[in-house]
Structures are given as structure tokens and as C-alpha cells.
Amino acid sequence: MAEPNQSLDTRHSADDQESRIEAAASVGLNTAKGFFLYQTSMLRLWANNCELAAHNCERGLEEFSSARKQQSRQ
């Protein structure tokens, strides 16, 4: 039969291992959170640049179209 102290030591070592796993998971999740926030900000920046490029292209096409209309009127 197991001694009461041995049972207590086993429970204590299991609690220690569980707390180490929780700490490692916490560190990993905090690191991942920072990485995902960085990725999100980069994606937003990229999307903003795409919108700006589309707007500039659209404006350039409008200017080209108006210049062509003026040439055809002359």
C-alpha cells in the first residue's frame, strides 16, 4: 500500500508540472498575440496602400479621359 507522503509528493509534482505547462502556454500565447497584432497592422497597411494605388490609377484614367476629350473637341 502506498504511503500517505508518497501520494502527497506525487500530487505535488503533478501540480508543479501543471503550473510549468500553464506558464509555458501563457508565454507562447502572449508571443503569438504580439505576432498576430503585428501581422494585422501590416495587412491593414498593405490594404491601405492598395486602396491608394487604385485611387491614383482611377484619377489618372479620369485625367487621361478628359485630356482625350479636349483633344477630340479641338
N, C-alpha and C positions, 0 to 999 in steps of 0.2 A: 504494500500500500504506500502511496506517496506521502511524503512528509508535508505538513502544512507550510513550512518555509519554502520548500521546493515549488509548491503550487504558487506561492506568492511571488517568488523570483521569476517564474515563467510568465506570470501575468504582468509583472513589472517590465520585463524585457519586451513583451509584446506591446505594451503601452509606449515604451521608448521607440521601438521600431515604427509604430504608427505615427508618432509625433515627428519622427525624421522624414517619413514619407509625406506627411502633410506639409512640412516645411519645404521640401523639395518641390512639391506640386505648386505651392504658393509662389516660390521663386520663378518657376517655369511659367506660370500663368501671368505673373507680373511682367516678365520679359516679353511674352507673346503679346500682351496688351500694348506695350510700348511699340512693338514692331507693327502691329495692326494699325495703331494710330498714325504711325509714320507712313505706312502704305496708303491709308485713306487720304492723308493730306497730299501725297504725291499724285494719287488718282484724281483728286479734285483739281490740283494744279494743271495736270495734263488735260482734263476736260475743259477747263477754263481756256487754255491755250488753243484747243481745237475750236471752241466757240469763237474766239478772237480771230483765228485764221479764216474761219468760214465767213465771219462778218466782213473782214478785209477783202476777201475774194468777191463776195457779193457786192460790196461797194465799188470794187474795181470794175466788175462787169457792168454795173449801172453807169459808171463814168464812161466806159468804152461804148456802151449803147447810146448814151446821149451825145457823145462826140461823133459817132457814126450818123446819127440822125441829123446833126448840124451839117455834116459834110454832104449828105444827100439833099438837103434843102438848098445848098448853095449852088 
